[in-house]
């Protein structure tokens, strides 16, 4: 007779083998899906290792190249790379993975990006969706006024000085600062927004603190440098509303704190139903807009200029298109006020649009996974013919892999703006796979703002200058969640265009 203790031990071992080896490998609804690694059905170690070393974006792309549109990354994790997957997962409104709540919540207070559940997200998004709509932005007098100041009075004199002296500029921090000045002015008004483009040394200190901030836990970054800075902007904006007269030396035109005012008023009307402290709910939300607004636009500016600087002939074609604008965006220090072409006219320029889209496709600022969780339903979820996928499975797509599906984007590793002009019947699928801002109900709120700002700035630059590369060492992206150049620089020379 087998002694009781050894028998119990054998039963436990068999139970563990069944639940942790046989079941996930052979009996799970995920068992027939191609595995990323031999150990993927048993452990998330392989994909977690890729994440910890910053190589998961390229590893996932290689997996889809080998295995097709769906791959199992871990015991309860899938990667999907297809239009079908986007429709099921993102348009289908799967809720966010807890990853977002751990990484993107500021002030220990939820914001739109950090909200896991769809209902509270939809409620808060309705507060802001109108003022970030394309029609509102194109008609906004506030945005037009602050764009004229930030572009003509702050930024273009810097390019003019560099162009006349032959100075070489590191465009990454400069254009990140420009992005911050644009978004902060829209949030807080021109007078309470940042002016970092005029103080790059101070801006570089901010960037150093922000690099640290990104890797801190929610608790460790609470009321630290970055959160304290943002809260200060909010408090300054609130205080400014109570001041009747401006200081004599303040000569900036007045623009409303568009986003701050709308969010504060909306939150006040439902204060009894929202347990979050009002000041922290506002600051948490607006800090996300500030960091996203400067970082992603700065990356896009940098890579569009890098690509164009290698193609003088395309710069010439773009300039011909830009000269059709009326009024033009040619900068003058002698003819009084510089006008702005209308946002709708700039948006309608086909070559400029193609260049921006192609830059966002090939050099997406956010190329990594955007994870969701399958819902718990009676029949489970079906993806690419694999049925009965249970609730609680982490599923995601990446812009990097989607943007390199060769059936939709031929020669996907090349920067080819003309693909958007010559797409023909393919344009529908190209636009459906175009994913720099995500898709569905959780799509980036600021996508219209970003595109309007990027097109305006690039139109102004190439209406007045040609650019050439002096140093692009380390220009390849690091493929973190927000993918900056590894070298954190791109050194360009700006050559004034002779009329």
N, C-alpha and C positions, 0 to 999 in steps of 0.2 A: 504494500500500500504506500502511495506517495504521501509523505508527511504533509500536514496542513499548510505550514508556512511556505514550503517550496511551491505547492499547488497555487496558493494565493499569488505568489510572486509571478508564476507563469501566466496566470489569468491577467494580471496587471500588464505584463509585457505584451501579451496578445492584444489586449484592449488598446494599448498605446500604438502598436504596430498598425492595427486596423484603422484607428482614427487619424493617425498622423502620417501614415505611409500609403496603405492600400486605398483608403477612402479618397484622399486628395489626388492621388495619382490615377486611380482607375474608376472611381464611382462618382466623383464630383461632376456637376454639370459643366465645369471648366476643364475637365480632364482631357477632352479631345481637342482643345485649343492649343496651337503650337506654343511650346515653352521657350521663354527667353534663355533659360539655362536649365541644366539637368536638375538643379535643386529648386527651381521656381515653384513647383507644386507643394514643396515642403517648408520653404522659408523665404522671407523677403530679403535675406542677407545680400544676395547678388545685386538686386536693384538698389538697395540701400547703400551698398558700397559704391555704386556708380554715382549716386546722388552726393555722397560725402566727398567724392573726388571731382565733382563738377563735370562728369563725362556722360551723364544719362541722356542728354539731348542727342548726341551723336550715336550713342549705343542704341537708343530706341529707333533712330532712323535706319541704322544698319539692320536691325531686327525686322523692320517692315520691308526693307529691300529683299530680305531673305525669305520671310515667311508670309508676306502678304498683309492684308489690312487689319488683322487682329492677332495680338500676341499676349500670352499670359506672363506677366512680370513677377508675380508672387502668388501665394496661396489664394488670395482674394483680391487680385489686382490685374486689370487688363489695360492694354493700350490699343486704341482704335485709330486707324488712319484712312478715312474715307468720307465722302459726302454723306453716305448712309449713316456713318457713325455720328457725324455732327447733327444730323436730323434727329436721330433717336436720343442722343445724350443731352445735347445742348438746347436745341429747339424743343425737345421733349421735357425740358425743365427739371432734369434731375437736380437734386439739392447738392450743395457744395460739400466737399470733404472737410473734416475738421482742421485740416492743414491751414486753411485760410484764417480761421479763428485764432490759431496759434501764432501765425506770422504777421497778419495785417491789421490786427486790432491795436489802436493807439490809446494811450491814456487808460488802459484797461477798460475801455468803453467801446462798444460795438459801432462799426461804421458799415457802409454799403459793401465794401469788398470783404470785410471780415464776417459778415452775417452768413451763417450756414443755411438757415431756413429761408425759403422763398417768400413766405407771406410778409414777414417784417421788412425784408429787402424791397419787395414791391411797394409797400406802403411808403417807405422813405424815398425810394426812387421817384415816385410820383411828385414829391415835393420839388425835385430839381430837374426833372426831365424836360420841362418846357424851356428853361433858360439855357439848356445845353442842346436844344434842337437846332438843326441847320437853319431853319427859317428865322428863328430868334437871333442867332448869332450874326447872320448876314445883315439883319436890319438894326442891330443894336447900336445906338448912338454912343453908349458908354464904351463898347468895345472898339468902335471906330476911333473915338477920341484918344483912348489910351494907346491904341496901336500906332497912331501918328506920333505920339510922344516917345514911346519906347523905341520905335523904328527909326524915325527921322532925327530926333533930338539926342538920343543916347547912343544908338547902335551904329548908324551910318557914319557919324563923325569918327568913330574908332576905325572903321574900314578905310575911310578917306585918309586918315593919318598914316595907316599902315601902307596903303597903296602909294602915297606920295613919297614915303621914306624908304620903301622896299622892305619894311619890317615883316618878319615871318611870324605868323600867329598860330598858336595851338588852338584850333577851332573847337575842340571838344569842351573844355571848361567855359570858353567864351559863349558858345551857343547853348550850353546848359544854363548859364546865367541868364541869357536872353529868354530861354523858355521859362525860367522861374519868374522873371520880371513880367512876362506876359500873363502867366496864370495867376500870380499873386495880385496883379492889378485888377484882373477880372473878379477875383474872390473878394478883395478888400477895398477896391477903389485905387485910383492912381496915386493918391497922396499917402495912403497907408500900405501900399504894396512895396515890394523890395526894389532896390536899385543896384543890384549886384553887378550888372554889366558895366557899371561905372567904377566898381571897386573889386577887381578880380582877385587881389591878394586876400581880401576878407572872404570872398566867395570860396577860395581854395581851402580856407580854414573850415568853412561850413561843409564843403565836400568831404574833407577828412573826417569830420564828426559824423557825417551821414554814412560813410563807409563802415564805421564802427556800429552805428545804430542798426544797420541792416542785419547784423549778426547777434544782436542782443535779444534776450527773452523779453516777453511783455513786461515782466516785473522789473527787469534790470534797466529797461529804457524809460520806465515811468518817470516823468518830470525831469528827465535828463536834458542834455543840451538841445536836442532837436525838438522834443516835445515842449520844453520851456520856451524855445524860440517861437514855435507856432502859437502857443497860448498867448504869448506876448503880442503877436500880430492881431489876434482876435480881440484882446483887451484894448489895444490901441485903437482898433477900428470902432469898438463900442464907445470908447471915450470920445473919439472924434465926432460922433453923432451928436454929442451933447455940447459941443463947442460952437458958439454962434459965429465967431470971427476967426479967421486964420491969421497966423503970424504974417507980419508985413513981408518977410523975406520969402514966403511961400508963393511961388508964381505958377505952380502947376494948375492946369484946368481941373475942375471938379468932375469926377466920374463916380457913380454910385458903387458901393460895395455889393455888386449884383448877387453873387452866390451867398455871401455871408448874410445879407438882409433876407433873402428868400428862405434860407434854411432856418434862421433864427425865428422868423415870423411863423413858419410852418410848425416848428417844434413847440412854440409857445401855445399854439391853438390846441395842442393835444397833450399838454404837460401832465394833466392828471392821469393819462393812460401810459405815460412813458417814464419808467423808473430811473432813467439815466439822468445824471446832473446836466442841466441845460448847457453850461459852459463847456463841459467835457464832451458832450454829444456833438456840439458844433466843432470843437477843436479836433476831435478824432476824425470826423468826416473831412474837414478841410485840409488836415495834414496829409491825408491820402491824395487829395487833388494836387497838392503842392509837390509831393515827391514824384508822383506819376507824371505830372505836367512838365517838370524840368528834365527828368531823366530820359523819358522815351523820345521827346522831341529833340533833345540834344544828340541822342544816338542817331536819329533819322537825318538830321541836318548833316552830321559828320559823314555818314556813309553815302549820302547823295552827293556831297561835294567831293568825296574821295573817288566815286565812280565817274563823275563828270570831269574831274581834273585829269583823268586818264584819257579823255575823249574830247579834245578841243573842237572837233567838228560838230559834236552834239551840243557843246556849249553855244556854238554859232547858230545852230538850228533853234535852240531854245530862245536865244536872244531875238531872233527874227519873230518868233511867236509873241514874245513879251512886248515887242514894239508895236503890236496891234492894239495894246491896251490904251484906252483914252479915259482919263489922263494917264500918261506913262508913269512908270516908277523910277524914272531917271532922277537922281539926287542932285540938288542944286543948293549952293550956299549963297547965291546972289539974286535969285529970283523970288525972294520972299518965301512964303509958306509952301512946303512940298505937299501936293495933294496925294490922295490915295485912290487908286482904281477901286471900283466896287468889288466886294468879296465874291459876288456872283459872277462877275466878269473874269476874275482870276480863276475861279473854280471851273469855269467853262473852257479853259485853255487845254486842249487835248494832249499835247506833248508834255506839258508840265504835270498834268494829272498822271500820265503814263509813267513818268520818271519817279514821282512820289510813290505810286503804287508798286512799281518794280523794286524800289529801295525797301519798302516795307515788306515786300515778299521775300527778297533774298537776305535782307539784314533785319529781320524782325526784332524790334527791341525786347519783346517778351516771347522767346522761342520755346519755352519749356512747357511742361505739363500743366494743364488747368483741370485738376481732378474733381470729379463728381462721384456720387454714390448711387448705385442702382436702388430703385424703390422696392419695398417689400410688397409684392402683388401675388395674387393666387397663381398665375401662370408664369411668373417671372418675366425676365427681359430676354428678347431675342436680338442677337447681333450677328450679322453675316452668316446666318444659317445655324448658329449655335443657340439652342433654346433653353428655357428654364434656368437662366442665370438668376440666382437668388438675390434678395435684397442685401444691402450692406457691402457689395463688391465695389471697390474703388475702380473707376473707369476714367480714362482721360485721352485727350488728343494733344498734339504739340503743333504749334505753328511751323516749326522747322520742318517736320516731316510732311505735313499737309502741303506746304508751299513747294515741295519737291516731288510731287506726284507727276511723273513725266507724261502720263496720258493727257493730263490737263495743261501742264506747263512744260512743253518740249524744251530740251536743253536746260533743265531746271537749275543747274549750278552757275549759269551765266546771267549777267545783268543785261537784260534785253527789253528796254522800254517799249520797243516797237511791237512786242507781243500783245500789248494792250490795245494797240491801234489797228492791228491786223488779225484780230482774234476771230472775226466772223461768227459762226454759230457756236464757237467754244466759249464766247464771252460769258455766257450764263454760268457755266461750271467754274470758270476762272473766278468769277465774283463770289460764288458760293463757297469756294475753297479759300478765298482771301480772308485771312484770319489773324491779322495783327492785333485786332481789338476784341477777339473772341466773337461769340454770336449768341443769339437767343436773348432771353430776359435778363441774363447777367452780363451782357456785353458791356464793354467799357463805356461809362457814361460820357466821358470827355472826347470821344472819337471825332465828333464834328468840330470841336474846338481845336483839337490837335491838327486836323487836316487843314483847317482855315489858316491857322498860324503858320504851319510849315509851308504852305503854298505862298502866302504873302512874303515871308522872309526869303525863300529861295527865289521868288520872282524879283524881289528888290536887289538881292545880291547879283544875280546874273543879268539884270538890266544895266548894271553899272560896272561889273568887273568880270574878268576871266580869272580862273584859279589854276594854280599849278602846285604839284606836290614837291615839298622840300624833304620831308621825312615822314614815312608811314610805317616805320618799324613797329611791330606789335599791333597792327591794325585788325588782325583777326579777332573775332568776338570770343568772349570767354564762356558764353552759353550758360551763364547763371540764369536765375529767374528773369532778371533784367540784364541783358547781354551787352555790356560795354566793350570797347576795344581793350584787349589785354594790356597794351602799353599805355592806356589812358591818354592817348594823344593822337593828333594828326596835325602836322605842321604844314601850313599852306601859305603861299604867297598870293596876294590879291593885286592884279594888274588892272589899273583903270582902263576903261574902253575909250579910245579916242573917237570923238564924233566926226 
